[in-house]
Amino acid sequence: MELFKQLPIGHSAGSWPPFPDEDKSTYPALAERFEVLDSEVLPAFLELDAVATSAQIRYRRFRLTLMTGAGLTTIAGALLAALGGATWPGLIVAVLGLATTALANLYRRDQPLERYLIARAKAEHLRSIYFRYLSGIDGSDRRALEKQVAAIAHSRSSEAGNG
């Protein structure tokens, strides 16, 4: 049953903030930092988190559909071999093969796994910045925080891991 919970069917859970709103009141001394983080880091984090989640679901759907198409093509091919001279199984093999190939080409152009990994890395980098600013260990001010967020959120994919 656990296998079916991971199927990419339906909608995923929404994005969630690094620090839950209901817990913020527990730390009144950090209220000003939470306000800065909620206006500077949180919107970019939630956007990238949503992009990552969407790309992950798209990746899983592509993979599931490709595996299903390959399996059905194999079954139709076995049926063709078993029935010998019948032409209809050959047509099914051809149609399934073409459809699976077209889907694989679309997958190659869309690159959902790469999009997921880049967006997730950026979101997690923003989460790290969130907690570093909250703790005050890096000593950065609001302007430095804005620059860090902009650099991460607007970086190209080749720069996603650097920074």
C-alpha positions in Angstrom: 0.0 0.0 0.0 3.0 2.3 0.6 3.9 2.1 -3.1 0.6 3.6 -4.1 1.0 6.6 -1.8 3.9 7.7 -3.9 2.0 7.6 -7.2 1.9 11.1 -8.8 -1.9 11.3 -8.9 -3.8 14.3 -7.8 -2.3 17.4 -6.2 0.6 17.6 -3.9 0.7 19.3 -0.6 1.3 23.0 -0.7 4.5 24.8 0.2 5.3 25.3 3.9 7.4 28.0 5.5 10.7 27.2 7.2 9.3 28.4 10.5 5.5 27.9 11.3 3.6 31.1 12.0 2.0 29.6 15.2 5.5 29.1 16.7 6.8 32.6 16.0 4.9 34.0 19.0 7.0 31.8 21.3 10.1 33.9 20.5 9.0 37.6 20.9 12.7 38.8 20.9 12.9 37.6 17.3 9.7 39.4 16.1 11.6 42.0 14.1 13.7 39.3 12.4 10.6 37.3 11.5 9.1 40.4 9.9 12.2 40.9 7.7 12.4 37.2 6.8 8.6 37.1 6.0 9.0 40.0 3.6 12.4 39.2 2.1 13.0 35.5 2.1 9.7 33.7 2.5 8.1 34.8 -0.8 11.1 33.6 -2.9 11.3 30.4 -0.8 7.7 29.5 -1.3 7.8 30.2 -5.0 10.9 28.0 -5.5 9.4 25.3 -3.2 6.3 25.3 -5.3 8.3 25.1 -8.6 10.3 22.2 -7.2 7.2 20.3 -6.0 5.5 20.8 -9.4 8.6 19.6 -11.3 9.0 16.6 -9.0 5.4 15.6 -9.7 5.9 16.1 -13.4 9.0 14.0 -13.3 7.2 11.2 -11.5 4.3 11.3 -13.9 6.6 11.1 -16.9 8.5 8.2 -15.5 5.4 6.3 -14.6 3.9 6.9 -18.0 7.1 5.8 -19.8 7.3 2.6 -17.7 3.6 1.8 -18.4 4.1 2.5 -22.2 7.2 0.3 -22.3 5.4 -2.5 -20.5 2.4 -2.3 -22.7 4.6 -2.3 -25.8 6.4 -5.4 -24.5 3.1 -7.2 -23.8 1.8 -6.3 -27.3 5.1 -7.5 -28.8 4.8 -10.8 -27.0 1.2 -11.1 -28.2 2.5 -10.4 -31.8 5.1 -13.2 -31.4 2.5 -15.6 -30.0 -0.1 -15.0 -32.7 2.4 -15.2 -35.6 0.7 -14.0 -38.7 -1.9 -11.6 -37.2 -1.4 -8.0 -38.1 -3.4 -6.2 -35.4 -0.9 -6.9 -32.6 1.8 -5.3 -34.9 -0.2 -2.2 -35.3 -0.6 -2.0 -31.5 3.1 -2.4 -31.0 3.8 0.3 -33.6 1.3 2.8 -32.1 2.5 2.2 -28.5 6.1 2.4 -29.5 5.5 5.7 -31.3 3.6 7.1 -28.4 6.2 6.1 -25.9 9.0 7.5 -28.1 7.1 10.8 -28.5 6.6 11.0 -24.7 10.3 10.2 -24.1 11.3 13.0 -26.5 9.0 15.4 -24.7 10.5 14.3 -21.4 14.0 14.9 -22.7 13.1 18.5 -23.8 11.1 19.3 -20.6 13.8 18.1 -18.2 11.6 17.9 -15.1 14.3 16.2 -13.0 16.8 18.9 -13.7 14.2 21.6 -13.0 13.3 19.9 -9.8 16.9 19.6 -8.6 17.7 23.2 -9.4 14.6 24.6 -7.7 15.0 22.4 -4.7 18.6 23.4 -4.2 17.7 27.1 -4.5 14.8 26.7 -2.0 17.0 24.8 0.5 19.7 27.5 0.1 17.1 30.1 1.0 16.0 28.0 4.0 19.6 28.0 5.1 19.8 31.8 4.7 16.5 32.1 6.6 17.9 30.4 9.7 21.3 32.0 9.5 19.7 35.5 9.5 17.2 34.4 12.2 20.1 33.2 14.5 22.2 36.3 13.7 25.4 34.2 13.2 26.4 35.8 9.9 25.8 39.4 11.1 24.1 40.5 7.8 21.7 43.3 7.7 18.4 43.6 5.7 20.2 45.0 2.6 22.7 42.1 2.5 19.8 39.7 3.0 18.0 41.2 0.0 21.1 40.8 -2.1 21.5 37.2 -1.1 17.9 36.3 -1.8 18.0 38.0 -5.2 21.2 36.3 -6.2 19.8 32.9 -5.4 16.3 33.4 -6.7 17.4 34.9 -10.0 20.5 32.9 -10.7 20.7 30.8 -13.8 20.6 27.0 -13.5 24.3 26.6 -14.0 24.9 28.9 -11.0 22.4 27.2 -8.7 24.9 25.1 -6.7 27.4 28.0 -6.3 26.8 30.6 -3.8 
